[in-house]
Amino acid sequence: MLGLGKKRTSFGKWLDKQEDINQLKLEEATNLSRHTISRLCNDKNYIPKFSTIYKMNRGLKKLKKEVKVENFLKM
């Protein structure tokens, strides 16, 4: 959603820069809901459960991304 004026989290900004993945591909790789992925990308106050972080990291690894989602979270 580049250029639409949405406030993005640091994870959302990172995802926007990726040319080979988007929120839909991430949703499929992680088996998380669209709402959860959207909150990770847009809601700076969202604190995900450990199981969500685990699924995100596993999904990012499936997509060949050497990054961990907790690097983007304020915990």
N, C-alpha and C positions, 0 to 999 in steps of 0.2 A: 504494500500500500504506500509506496513512495510518493511523496509530494502531495498527499491529501491533508496535511496539517495535523495528523494524529500525533499525540504524545506517545513516544515509544520508550520502552525500557532498554537497557543496554543490550539485553538478549534480542529484543525486537530489532534494534539497529543493526546488530551483527547479522541477524537472519536476512534483513533487507539487502545486505551487501553480498550475500551468497547468490551466485548465478544459477547454481545447479539444484538448490532446494528452496522450498517455500513452505508456508504453514500447512498446506494440504499434504505435501509429501511427508512432512514431519508428523502429522496426524496419523497417517497410514503406518509409518515406521514405528511409532511409539504405542499405538493402540490407545491413545488418549483422546478425549473429546475435543471438538473444535473450540468449545468454550474454554477449556483448560489451556490449550495452546495460545488462544487469543489473550487470555489473562496474563500468561507469561510474557507475551510480547507488548502488552499495552498497560497493564496495571502495576504501577511502581510500588504499591502497597501490598501486593499479593505475595504471600509466603506459602509456597507449595509444600505438600506433605513429602516425607521421605520417599514414599512409593512413587510419587510423581517424578521426583528428581531421578530416581533409579531408572524409571521407564524412559525419561528424556535422554539420559546418558546412553542407555542401551540403543535407543533409536538413532541418536547421533552417530554412534559407532557403526550401526548398520549402514548409514548413509556415508560412511568413510570420512567422518569429520572428527579430527583429533582435538576435541574441545569438551569441556565438562560444563554443564549448565550452572553448577554452583559457583563457577567463576564469575557469573553475571549477576548473582543474587546478593542482596544485602542481608546477611544473617547475623 
